[in-house]
Amino acid sequence: MQRYLKKYLLVLCVVPCMIIPAKATAQGLSWDKSGDLPVKEGLSHAIAGVSNGALIIAGGNNFDRPILEGGQKVVYDRIYVAKDENTKEWIEAGRLPAPVANAAVVSLDGGLLVLGGTDGKTTSDRVFFLKWTPSSGSVGIDTIFPRLPMALASLSAARIGHHIYIAGGQDGNNNPQQLFWRLDLSPESNRQWQSLPAWPGAARFGAAMTAQSNGEYDCLYFFGGKGAAGYLKDAFSYDTRRNKWKPVEALPRAAFYSSLIPIGQTHILLFSGSDGHDAERAVELQGNYHMTKEVLAYHTITNTWTTFSHMPAGVAGAAVVRWNSRLLLAGGELRPGVRTSQIQAATLQASQQKSKFGWIDYSTLVLYLVGLGLMSFYFSKKKQSSGDYLLGSKNIPYWAAGISIMATQVSAIGFMSIPAKAYAVNWAYFAGVFTWFIAVPVVTRAYIPFIRKINVASAYHYLEERFNSGARLFAASVFVLFQLARMGLVLYLPSLALSAVTPLDTITCILIMGVLSTAYTVVGGIEAVIWIEVAQAILLFGGAIVCIVLAIAGLKGGLGDFFTQGIADHKFSLGEANWDFASSSLLVILVGNIFIRLGNLTSDQAVVQRYMTTSSLKQAQRSVWADVAVSIPWALVVYGLGTALYIYYKQHPDQLNPGIASDGILPMFIAQRAPVGLSGLIIAAIFAASMSTLEGSIHSVATIFTTDFYGRFKKNITQKQTARVAKIATVILGAFATGLSLVLVFMDVNSILDVFQEITGLFIGASTALFMLGIFTRKANATGALIGAVSSGLILYLVKTMTPLSFWLYSAIGFLSCYIIGYIASCIFPGRRGLQGLTYYSINDHLKEKEK
């Protein structure tokens, strides 16, 4: 077997050496005209937004005739609505409380919150809410909101959650202001404006502000404007968690009355506006004067600006609105005194940066998949009984089992999202590595001996011996539900990313990985799965290292830039060492990871099954330490890869694609940088990451179904019958996971993933506590254990819905609540408790297996 494996890996190393440079497509905005405003003279500084699927345009201003002919500014109060994006048929749907222009507008609860503004004579402090009601064909106006602390026009506003923020503006005497206020609209608040420290820069008006993620959570970004000294191009961000301003990279040009909108997960687009060029001669130049047409893109993670596109016509004071799939810039000022009625529409180009996936790449990928098939076929010739199929005859070397443990926990989600996390934030999550040295000694000395003593395929058999069948079935059911959700996501998410950069679409990627993973698992059994995972782990390491080399080779200063820029931008930081339980601080991550590690090593059947395939207790214990030995270098590689990607794109921000999510940063990089041949190898590594996890999940769930459910209710079955049932269960589970992933193609995956991550804490915490109750206490009984498990679920639900606690603490809360309540309940209520050789205090008297 080892001879075949060496030959296979050698071929994988040779084929990619035949490399050809890869190419990527361009990106940007495509432009077209999307009708006209209902006011033929055009409008600037109007209220604009989408409410209940309809486009609202209200207020705004223009001039009754040219300025050189003594034209005067006119401010409007009419409200217009377009219900259909294609026809743009306008209807008049009401009037504002007063003529309004130069107000700030924030989307809120299906409507538009309008703040301040001017009627052309006086500045307003009014705040009101507009909402389109299709049934009545009118726009309702709600004025219950608190007025601004002072009258302001040309102010900036943005919303994050329940909070509305406003910054800058002009007072009634046209003086620029340095004011920053917040309004809390949550149900329990008193709805009063709160003054906050202003940005560390000049007073201004006509600045642009929006909310966008900094890679971890939403912050405010505040750009340009005009102050007493003239046009401004400085920029700032406001951290709403730390309540702190900081300067960010200045704009390449001044931006006054520019339009601003967030796009994608971490980009902001700034449209046109006035950059101040020839401002004093603008009226004199008349038709020869033009606003800048430039569209700038700011990337919040790398803190960089690039020129993203150019508009057909430059405008200032235009409202930018996202309506369905297009961005609309309604009206605006072409030059002083001249408005436009045109609505300019922009569409983000698909710009999926497909790699030039050639025959060498296909050959590499096919060679990899065929090799896995041959390995499964080889092991299928050795399988006879259910013990062989489920535990591999207990002849797996400890180092192979250890590598397999690592590989089965590293899905393509981890292969892509860990580098993406380091790219977006820093090495804070790396701190979890240190908890191996707390969790592993506990597992090897106090847990593995019990599982080895019972000598069964399912870890949950111990819970029946110690408590009763109810505890076993509860923990097994929780594991099955957890793995079913995991399998669907493990297939879907990497397929989505891979389809963005390869010639394969999402459904094709799902079918390939789902069918092949199921086939490899059902044919070869656990022994094939483990050896395949060993090969996949090697490929994972190789793919990640190749990506690091490619990224560093693309830096202007090479390896020196990797360290100097990384240190300068704090990308190697392990986070803040504080007890802020609502954040991902260093201490919170450490606490959470202790319980997550314990859970993975004790209550995750996919892990337990692997160290059960070794020949002795000592070998099983060594397999877990082997897992640590490969997991730590793996963590260094993938976090280093994330930092390398950050520095690469900081130096090459023009290559960033706003349409690609942060988790897709690695596939995007592969498409742009990996030469043909190596591209196929790295894509194979991503396939390997998903398939190894999927194979492990399918096999472990099939094992639980066969031993914990089928074997319990179907008596007197032979070993061959059990093996056949396990294979049938494997096929069904593989089909289910593939089908679930296909369903997810048409659903909101982001929200599903968020829910999945939160529930994971409940599964790991409660299940781990059941094992710890059984091992480390004599008084714990079946009744108390089940009460503790159910109570922990209720407590976690309350924690999730009523507190801001970090998800890192969910596993700790689930564990502690189940353990403490389970112990107390056991002291109060009677119940079965098996003690002989089943606790830490009695195992040595009954353990018969000799350590080797």
Secondary structure, 3 states (H helix, E strand, C coil): CHHHHHHHHHHHHHHHHCCECCCCCCCCEEEEEEEECCCCCCCECCEEEEECCEEEEECCEEECCCHHHCCCEEECCEEEEECCCCCCCEEEEEECCCCCECCEEEEECCEEEEECCECCCCECCCEEEEEEECCCCEEEEECCCCCCCCCCECCEEEEECCEEEEECCECCCCCEECCEEEEECCCCCCCCEEECCCCCCCCEECCEEEEEECCCCEEEEEEEEEECCEEEEEEEEEECCCCEEEEECCCCCCCECCEEEEECCCEEEEECCECCCCHHHHHHHHHHCCCCCEEEEEECCCCEEEEEEECCCCCECCEEEEECCEEEEECCEEECCEECCEEEEEEECCCCCCCCCCHHHHHHHHHHHHHHHHHHHHHHCCCCCHHHHHHHHHCCCHHHHHHHHHHHHCCHHHHHHHHHHHHHCCCHHHHHHHHHHHHHHHHHHHCHHHHHHHCCCCCCHHHHHHCCHHHHHHHHHHHHHHHHHHHHHHHHHHHHHHHHHCCCCHHHHHHHHHHHHHHHHHHHHHHHHHHHHHHHHHHHHHHHHHHHHHHHHCCCCCHHHHHHHHHHCCCCCCCCCCCCCCCCCHHHHHHHHHHHHHHHHHCCHHHHHHHCCCCCHHHHHHHHHHHHHHHHHHHHHHHHHHHHHHHHHHHCHHHCCCCCCHHHHHHHHHHHHCCECHHHHHHHHHHHHHHHHHHHHHHHHHHHHHHHHHHHHCCCCCHHHHHHHHHHHHHHHHHHHHHHHHHHCCCCHHHHHHHHHHHHHHHHHHHHHHHHHHHHCCCCCHHHHHHHHHHHHHHHHHHHHHCCCCHHHHHHHHHHHHHHHHHHHHHHCCCCCCCCCCCCCCHHHHCCCCCC
